[in-house]
Amino acid sequence: MTSTPTWRVTRAMLLVLYGLFFIVPLYAMLDFSTRSTGGGRTGDAWADLVRDPTLSSAIITSLLLALFTVLGMLLLLLPTMIWVRMRVPGATRLIEFLCLLPLTIPALVIVVGMRNVYTWVNYLVSDSVYTLTFVYVVLVLPYAYRAIDAALGSIDVVTLAEAARSLGAGWLTVIARIIVPNVWSGVLAAAFISIALVMGEFTIASLTNYENLQVVINFLGKSAARTSVAASLAVLVFVFVLLMALSYVGRGRRGAERS
Amino acid sequence: MSSQQAPGVEVVLDGLVRRYGEVRALDGLDLTIKSGEMVALLGPSGCGKTTALRILAGLERADDGNVRVGGKDITDVPANKRDMGMVFQAYSLFPHMTVLENVAFGLKLRGVSQRDRQARGAEVLELVGLGEQRDRYAHQLSGGQQQRVALARALAIEPTVLLLDEPLSALDAKVRTQLRDEIRRVQLEVGRTTVFVTHDQEEALAIADRVGVMSNGRLEQIATPEELYNQPRTRFVAEFVGLTNKLDAQVDGAVATILDSKVPVLDGSIATGAGTALVRPEFLSVGRGDGANAALVSRFFLGPVSRVTCDLDSGVTVTAQLSSSEATELSPGDRVKVTVSPTPVLVVSTD
């Protein structure tokens, strides 16, 4: 890359510009959420994150939803994708198409379509907020598929699995001890992206009258604006950290392989 | 693993059939491998040799027929319960494990204690000459080293049968010969029944006790390397293994007349009438003298022997192998007399 002074200045300016673009709103949120009505600063809004029973339970709900979604997604996707690679490579396109579909369907349409299914889910399983896990697993499929597919593509799944089987490993052992450790970065990426997505999900929960974190934040926005902004900022920072960790994990892995 | 015990078992493939749609990858394959023997399955790609090995390993199912190992029918036993060690064509070491962990993996699955695993792992790594590399990872090893570790890993579980699926074809020529001889040494040392699949005839002839030549999902002939070379049973075997000349022949009973010489015929030849004799280059002699029937076209020096090509007056081009001292007396353009030495040949019907 050219490193003339003009270039360096341009680069620095762009960096500052983008930095401001991201930082200013976040700073504004922080500023607003710590402002006291009578002037001065207060941590009340932030304390509400744990004090307010509706909010704290919504945080826990969303975290648990994220956890269940990750588990559901991995249980569904990982064995399926390994199986397709090993036994029915011809179905790769179909699986990819199915996994990418949720990306192309607007949330509103999904909700309308879901209604009928959820009547039965609520009737047969439960009407708990955690039944949202089913939709969320579908919603995260496009991103999770991509991440796991890339990782699986970097190893010779078929040969490794056959080698392990000939040494006496059953299918579960093959997946848990041979495949997963070698696609771990992809699995982590899929998990982190899923968590980020679920923590930020509003549309579907709201339209199906479930209270997850974003729904409660929206609701609080009308009565306790500062608390709502504090919660938003907390979620944003949490997801930022998560995604930073993700890129770090990916880089660490590749670095280790090169050495 | 002591060499006193005879750890090899007999392997029988009985009428194996495997279809992929319309294609019959295996078309009634029968093969018996004696205990402790090393058999190479040789054939062009698509002849079914790898399919046969994979069915034996349990990685693929046969549509018909069965597999018996040590007298037990294992046709329906899954791959992970067969106790067979396999080395693959592609590099197959587990990337997240060290060499020693790779080798000990099969033992770990069998519940062998940490200490015994280490000891056994070190022992087989010594056997393949990689004792020093035990803490390395696959990506730190050369291709040849990786295949050695794969061999050690397969041997660590004391397999009933050792299966080698073109383990050398990803390696360069020099490493290939080295590792080939090493595989044979190790196999003789551990005495396991071994099946070695390859498309390289030199490899097969060099290390196997017997070589099975396959074509179109069937076994054409299985014999010792010498027998396979000197007494091929079918045209396919004669043409696939080694070089052959095709010469017109007239068969009458057990004797064929080729280039005016009387030559005994091999089993599997046509009984009578005109046919094509498949003659090895070393069974042709070329010299000056009366009754010249060919023109010498070219001469290649190969060290102790030389190869010469001659155009027979009948229009056929033949290759002969002579000692280099004989060959130096000839030069391209010479009129020469080509004769067939009285070694038994295969005569097949002319196509």
Interface residues (C-beta under 8 A of the other chain):
Chain A: I155 D156 T159 L160 E162 A163 A164 R165 S166 L167 G168 A169 G170 T173 I178 P181 N182 E257
Chain B: A57 G58 L59 P78 A79 N80 K81 R82 D83 M84 G85 M86 F88 A90 Y91 S92 F94 P95 H96 F105 G106 L109 R110 H139 A150 R153 A154 I157 L163
